[in-house]
């Protein structure tokens, strides 16, 4: 039998304080080589009282002192090495029924994350070293489980054999004495007469030894066992049973002379006979153990079973066969975040909850501290456990987990992106994509400044490399504008800075390799550039201009055409509202995140944005300074807020095509011929 086979019977150590062994691999290594490491955890459950998570610890690893462990947690809470536990949330509720330590978390804290931190930072998880050394032949050796069991069986063979020899010697001696007493009782009248006529005990002993006696029942009993087997060591050859009778030994004669008269009763004689029979049976069994190796092993097994029946109990220590390693991800709370990247190359992430929703027209809040010459250039909504794909101007892509990005407050610039990604020379990040899972049925859809589009299977980007990999082929004066995930059968909308948009079926773009250039998505006039891309779903199209204007337009108003056309009007652009800077698709459940080049970031509800036709300028979404402009928009899931900043009255009126505010109505200006599809040259 090999080690895995043995582990079906001996799965691992069983500690008296229970706990959980994290991973069977360490046990297997220790059992195979005699050396290894075991991760042992305490047992903890996460409960919720309706307001917060509560961690209840009912078991600790072996040899961990409960009082010292609780004190270490309290010390870390004071020094802020362990955050998330309420000020009076550490209690010892242990009693006669067992251990119970309660750890109450602050509201909003994640119990799983804090429990993982307790595993990492405290003795709630400890390491036990395994070093199985034993003396074999008088020499210390490191033994695996199979070798230990083999040597244990050899040791038990030796112990049981030596014990059988000792017990055999003892049984023979006692049986020899009983033989003498039974022989004396068989001729009791002659024996009494001999003693009575002897002048002293020495003479009586000599007279007993000088003759042979009738053995009585002894002859029949010894016939079953064998006279020689019951003879004690050192007995003379002429002593004992023979054909002529029974010759007493000095030990037997002495015992007869010291025998009390009460032994002459019938009951006592029967007791002596029964004891003698029992000893003869024992002698036969001891000889069987010494002569039959199978019987010897059977005795060893019987004794182990008896020990199990007497002292065995249910396993206390649980074994998790697949080791749950604590990665950095396990220590980071799962939450939505805003990832920003400034024009000067500073990046950071902030919790999305930092930005509460405002009514449109609000002044927003600073997302980051920027210098006069710097501004927020790109941002995206992600999750701390997502994989972020950073697509660069050189056509490369880099991988980072959300929690690996530097986290900073609104007044911090963050960290230079070159310290986060190994960018080269003038290489810049042109697009950020948040991926939860690399599915085989999903695609990465690219759109460049010159209106070129490309579709590549997402799995082509699923194998991270430290130096990045080629994502797409770039040409001079072009750059990546947008990257999105698709399922291969969606409608794509492309938007230019001049307010034009085109809608086409994604299936018109065949899947290509990572280094392919792509095909034309929209035809742009000289000086125009692509600024945004939407992968169509249910909802309205929200367009935003650089002066803070925007609107929602039903997606049905965007006609479907073949890719490569010039598109239709999406929003009227003028000196008042400026160029189009971004477009996203929203419904009433969404919120918007607007960001300016001065670092201002505002979050507002999509439901508060007016629904207008394509050929209008929109309404004020965010007030910007004279030297400030919007540079991007993204959508987030709406969250309920207790407070909100209200916009000023009169902002709901849309601007018409000539830039004047219409009074008392949100009706869009006439679209004229703005949606006529321009033929491709």
N, C-alpha and C positions, 0 to 999 in steps of 0.2 A: 504494500500500500504506500502511496506517495503522500507528500505533505497536503495537497488539496483534499485527498481522501481522508486523512487524519483530521482535517479541519471541519469535516462534517460532524465529527464527534466531539472535537475540542475546538470550538470556533474562535476562542481567544480568551485572554485573562478575564476574570470575573472579580471586580473590586468590591470590597465589603460596603463601600459607600455608593455603590451603583455608578451612575454617570453614563456617558456615551463615548465609545471608542469611535473616533472619526476616521473611517477608512480601514478596510481590511487588508490593504496592500502592505501596511507596516507590520501587521500581524504575520502575514505570509512571509515577508522577508525575515522577520525574527525567527519564525519556526523553521525556515529553510536553512539559514546560516547561523543562527544562534545570537545574532546581533540585529538591532533595529530600533526604531523610534515609533512610539504610539502617541497620537494626539487624543487626549481624554477631555471631554467637555462635561460641564454640569448640565443638568436637565432644566430647561426653562421654557415656559409657555407665555405667549403674548395674549393678553385679554384686553377688552375694551369696555369701559364703563359708560359708553355713550358720549363721552367728552374727550377722552384721551386714551392712548395705549398704556397698558400696564404690563410690565415684565414680572413674572412670578417664577422664582428659582426654587426648586424643590430638591435638587441634588447638586453636590459639588464634587469635583474630581478627588480621588483618593489623596489623603494627606494634606488637603487644603484646609486651613483653619478658617472657620466661618467668620469669627469676630474680626480677624485681621483682614479678611477679604472685604467685609463690609466697610471697615475703616479706610481701606485703600480706595474704594469707590468714593467715599465721602471726601477724601483728600483731593482726588482728581476733580471732583465737582467744584471744590473751592478754588483750585488753581486753574480751572477752566480747561484742563486737559481732557475732560469728558463733559460735553455739553448736551443739553436736551433733557436732563433730569430736573424735576421741579425741586424747589428749595427744601421742602419737607416731605419729599417723595420717597425716601429710603427708610424702610421699616423691616424689623425682624419679627415675624409673627410665628416663629417656631414654637412648638409645644410638644407634649408627650406623644402626640399623634404623628409627629415628623417635622421635617424642616420646611420652612416657608419664608422666603425673603421677598418682599414686595418692593418694586422699583417703579414709581409713578413718573411718567414722562410729561413734559410740558405739552400744551395743546398744539396740535399740528406736527409734532415730532413723529417720525416713523419708527415703530417698534422694532422692525426687522433690522434697520440700519444700526440702531443703538445696541441691539443685542449682539450684532457682529462686532461692534466696537468693544463691548465687554469681553467678547471672546479674545480679541486681539490685545487689549490693553490690561486685562486683569487675569487672575488665576481661574476664571471661569473656564478657560481652556489651558491645559498644561501639557507638557511633553514628558513622557516616561521613556527612559532609555531601557532597552532590553539587552542584557549581557548574560547569557545562560552558560555559566562556567561550573563544571563539576569535576571531582576527582575520579579519574579513570586509571586504575592500576597504580594509584598513589600519585598520579601526575595530573595537574589541572588542565582541562581541555574545554574549549568552547564547542558546545554541541547543539545541533538542530533538534527539532521536536522528535523526529524519528529516532535519532541516535540516543536522545534522552530516554525515550520509552524502551528502546532495546537494552540500554544499560540498566534501566530500572528493573526490567524483567530479570536480567541476570542477577542483579542485587537481591531481588525477592527470592529467586531460586536458592541463592546462597543462604539467605536468612531463614527461609522455611526449612531447608535441609538441615542446617545447624540446629534449629529449634527441634526438629523431629528427632535428631540424634540425642539431644539433651533429654527430651521427653521420653524417648525409648529407654535410655539408661535409668531414668527415674522410675518408669513403669516396671521395668525388670526387677529393680531392687525391691519395690513394694510387693510385686507379685511373688517374689521368692519368699518373703516373710509370710505372706498369706498362705503359700503352699505349706510351709511348716506348721502353721496353726491348724490348717485343715487336716493335715496328716495326723497331728496330735489328737484332734477331735475324733478322727476315724478309729483311734485305739485309745480312747480316753481312760478306760478303766486300767489298762496296762500302764499308761503314762502316769496316772495318779499313784498306782502302787509303786512304780519305780521311784517316784519322788518321795513318797512316804518312807520308803525303806532306805533312802540315801541319807548319810549322816549330815551332809551339807550340800549346798547348791553346786559347788564345783564337782563333787562326786556325781551328783545327779546329771550334770551336763555331760560328764565323761561316759556315763552309762547310756545316755541318749544317743551319743555319737558312736557308741561301740556296736550298735546293732542296726538292722534294717527294719523299717516299719511298713505296715500295710498302707498304701497310698490312698485308698478309698476313692472318692470322686475325682481326685487330682489326676489319676491316670486317664480317665475319659476326657477331661477338659484339656489336658495337654496333648491328647491325640489329635484334636482339631487344630490346635495352634502349632504344635511342634515343640517338643521338650527343649530342643536346643535354642529356639528363638526366644524363649522366655528366660533362659539362663542368664543371670547377671555376669558382667565381666569379672574375671578373677576367681570364679568358682572352680574348685578342684574337680577333676574328671570323675572321681568316685562318688562325689556328692550329687544329690538329686535323684531323679527317677531312673530306675533300671529294671531289668526283668526280674531281679531278685527282690525288689521292693524299693523303698525310698530311704536314701541315706541323708539324714539331717546335717546341715552345716552349723557352725558355731553361732552364726547370727540367728538362725532359726531356733536353736536350742535356748539361746538367751531370751528370745521373745516368748517362747513357751513358758519358761520359768517365771517371767514377769506378767504373764497373762492372768487377769482377774477371774475369779470364780464366776462372775456374772456372764462371762463369755460362754459358759457351758449351757446357758439356756438355749432352747430351740430357736428363738427369735434371733439371738446374737449369732448363732451358728449360720443361720440363713443369710444374715447381713454379710458375714465374712465370705460366704460362697458367692453372693451377688457381686461384691466388690472384686473378687478374684476373676469372675467371668468378665466383668467390665474391663479390667486391666488386660486380660488376654485379648479382648476385641480391640482395645487401643493399640496393643503391640502389633496385632495383625495389620491395622490401618497404618501405623507408622512405618512398618516394613514396606507396605504398598507405596507410600509416598516416596520412600527412599529408593525403591527399585523401579518405579514406573514414572517416566518423565511426564506423560500425559496427565497422570493423577496429580503430580506436583503442580503443573500449570492450572489444573482444575481447582486445587486448593487456593492458589494465588488469586484466581478469579473470584472464588466464593468469598474470600476475605475482603476483596475490593467491593464486591456487591454489598456485603454486610456493612462496610463503612459508608457506602452511598446511602443505604437504607437508614442508617443511624444518624448521619450528619448531613446528607444531601438536601438541598433546597432549590427552589427555582432560580434561574439565572437572574442576576440583578443588573449587570452592566449590558447595555444595549450596544450593538455593533452596527454602524452604518457602513455597508460594504463598499459604496462608492464615496471616496473621500470628498468632503465639502471644503475645498480650499477657500480661504478668505482672500479674495482679490481686492484691489482697490475699489472696484465697482461695488462690492458688498458693503463697503464702509461709507458710500456716498448715497445720500437720500435721493430717491427718484423724484424729479421735479422738472417742470418746463422752465426753460431758460431762454434768454435773448443773447445771441452771439453777435457782437459788433466788430467791425473792422474799419479803422479810419484810413483816410487817404494817405497819411504818413506811415501807415503800416502798424498801428497799435491794435491789438485784439484783446478781448476779455469776454467773459460771460457774466450775466446777472440773472437772478431769479425773475421769472416773468411776473410773479406776484408783486414785484417792486413797483410796477406801473399799473395803477388802478385805472379803471375806465373813466373817461371824461366825456362830457357832451361835446359834439363837434363845435369848433370855434374856440376850444380851450387853448391855453397857451402852452400846455405840455410841461414836461419836466426834463431836466438834463439827463441824458443817457450816459454821458461820459465827459470828462474834462478834455478839451481840445485847445491847442494853441491857435493863434489868430490865423495861421496859414494852413491849419489842418481841419478836417471835417470827417464825419461818419460817411463812409463810402458804401459799405455793404453790411447787411445784417440778416439774420434768419432766426426763426423760432425753432428750437430743438429741445431735446430731452437729455438729461445728464447721462443716461445710459445708451444713447444713440451713438452710432458711428457717423462722424462728420467727414465728408469728402470735400477736400479743398482743391478746386480746379484753378490752375494758374495760367498766366498769359503765355507761358512757354508750352502750353498744351499738356502739362503734367498734372497728376492727381496725387494728393497725400491723404493719409488716414489719421484721424485722431478721435479718441472717445470723448464724449461731451465733458466728462468729469476731468479730463486731462487738460482742459483749457484753463487759463488763469482766471480766477474769480475775483472780482473787484467791485467796489462801490461806484455810485454814479459820479463821484468827484475824482475818480482815478482814471488815468489814460489807459491803463492796462499794461500789457507787455508787448514789446516789439514782435511782430509776427515772425521775424527771422530767428527769434529765440525759441519759437514754437515749431516752425517748419524749416527744413533745410533748403531755403530758397537760394537761387544763384543770381548774382548780378542784379539786373533791373527786373527780375521776375517778380510779378505781383499776383496776388490771389484775385481771380476774376469771378469766382462763383463758389458758393458753399451749399452743400446738399446734405440734409440730415436723413440717415438711413437707419431704420429699426431692424430690418432683416433683409438679407441678400437673396431674394426669391428668384427662381429660374424663369418665372413668367412675367418678369418686370423688366423695364428698359430705362436707360438714361437718355433723355432727349435734350440735345444741345441747341442753342441759338446764338449766333455771333452778331457782332455789331454790323456787319455787312449783309445781314439777312440770310446767312447760310444756316441750315439745320442738319442735324445728324441724330440717328437713333442707334444705340449700342446696348446689348444685353447687360443688365445690372451685374450679373455674376462675373462679367469680365473685370469688374473692379472689386472683387471680393477677397483678393489675396494681397494684403498690405505688404509693402516693402518700405524700408526705412528711407530709401532715396526716392520714393515715388515711382510711378510708371507713366508711360505715355497715354494720355486720355484722348487727344484728337490732334489733327494736323492744323497748325495755324499758319496764316500768311501775313505778310507785312500790312500794316494799317488795319488789321482786323483784331478783334478781341472777343472773348467770351462774354455774353450778356446774361444769359439765363440757363439754368440747368434744372430739369424736373424729372420726376419719376412717373412712368406711364405703364399701362398694361398692354400696349401695342395696338389698341383699337379705339383711341380717343380722338377728339377733335382738338386741333392746336390753333391758338390765336396768337398772332405776332403783332406787336404795336411799335410804331416808329415815333420818334420825338416830335414829328410834325402832326401827330394826332391821327394818323392813319392806322388801320388794322386789317388783317386778313385772317380768314378762318378756313381751314382745310382739314381733311381727314388724315390722321396720323399714318394710316396704311399706305398713303402715297409716298411715304419715306421708308424704304426698305432697311432692315437692320444691317449695320456695317460694323467693321472691326474698329478697334480702339484708335488706330492711327489714320483712319480714313478722313478725308477733308469734309465730306458732306455734300448736300445739294441745296439749290436755292429755295428759300422758304417764302420770301417777299422781295419784290423788286423795289429798290429804293432810289429816289432821284439823287442827283449830286448834292452832297452836303447833308443828306439825311442819314439817320442811323437808327438801328433797332434799339429799343430801350426796355422792352418787357415781353414776356411770353406767358401764356396761360394754357394749362391742360384742362380742357372744358369739363365741367360737371354741372350739377343742378345749381341754380342761383343766378344772381345778376353779376355783370361785369362792372367793377368799380375802377374808374380811371382817376388819376391824380396828376396835377400839374405842379410845376416848380414853385408857384406862388401860393400854394396851399389850397387850391380849388380842386373839387372833385365831384363825382356823381356816380349813381348806380344806373345801369342801363340793362334791360332784359337781354339775355344772351340771344334770344330769338331775333333781335334786331340786327344781329351780325350774320349776314348771309354766308352760306358756304360756297367757296370757290376752289378751284384748283390751286395748288401751291405755285408760287412764282409770280403771282399778280401783284398789282400796286396797292390793292386793298380799298377800303371804304373809310369814311370819316368815323372816328371813334369819339373824338371830343374836339370842339372848336378851340384852337390855340390863338391867343392874342397877346398883346403887350401886357394886358391886365393879369391874365392868369398864367402866362408863360408856356413853355414847352411841356409836353407830356413827359413825365419821369417814371411812371409805373402804372401797372394794372394788375388787379387780382380779382378772383371770383369769390363772391360772398353771398350769404343769406342772412336773415335776421338773427340767427344764432351766433354769428361771428362778431368779433371785434377787430379793429384795425390798429396796426402799429405803424405810425408815420415817423420818419426820421429826417432831420435837416442836416445841412452841411456844417452847422454850428454846434452840433452835438445835441440838439433838442430832440426829444423823443416823446410823442404823445400817443396815448391809447384811447380810442373812441369806439362807440358802438356802431356797427354797420347799419343797424335798423334806423338810426337817426339821420342817415344820409339820404337825401331825396333821390327818387327814381325819375330820371329824365331821359329824353331821347338822345341819340348819338350826336346830333348836330346842335349841341349846346355847350356852354363853357363850364357849367357846374356851379356848386355853392362852396362857401368857405368851410374847409375842414380844419385848418390850423392857421392861426395868425403867425406870420413870419415877419421878421424885421426887414428893413429895406435892403440890407446887404446879405440877407439870408435866403436860402432856397431849399425846397424839399429835394431829397435825392433818392427816396425809396419808400415803398409801402409793402406791408406784409399783413397777413390775417392770422388771428389767433382765436381759439375757442373762448366764448364769452364766459366770464365768471361773475358771480353776484358780489356786489360791493355795497358797503354801508354809506359811503360818502361819494359825492361826485362834484366836479367843478363845472358850473354852468356856463354856457356861452352867452353872448350878448344878443339881445333881441334884434331881429331884422336880418340875421345871418341865413335864414332859411330860403330867402328869395334867390332863385338861380340867376346867373348872369346870362344875358342874351348874347347872340353872336357879335353884336357891336360893342359889347363890354358894359352896357348899362344894366342896372338892377331892375328887374321887373317887379311891380308892386302887387302884392296880394295874390300871387299865383306862382306855382312851380312849373307852369307849362313851359316846355322847351321851345327854343326858337325854331323857326322853320328849317327843315333839313335841306331843302333845295335839292340839288343834284349831288349832294355829298356822298351818297352811297352807291353811285354808279361805278361798277367795276371797270378799272382801266385795263385795256388789253396789254398783254406782255409784249414788249418790244422784241 
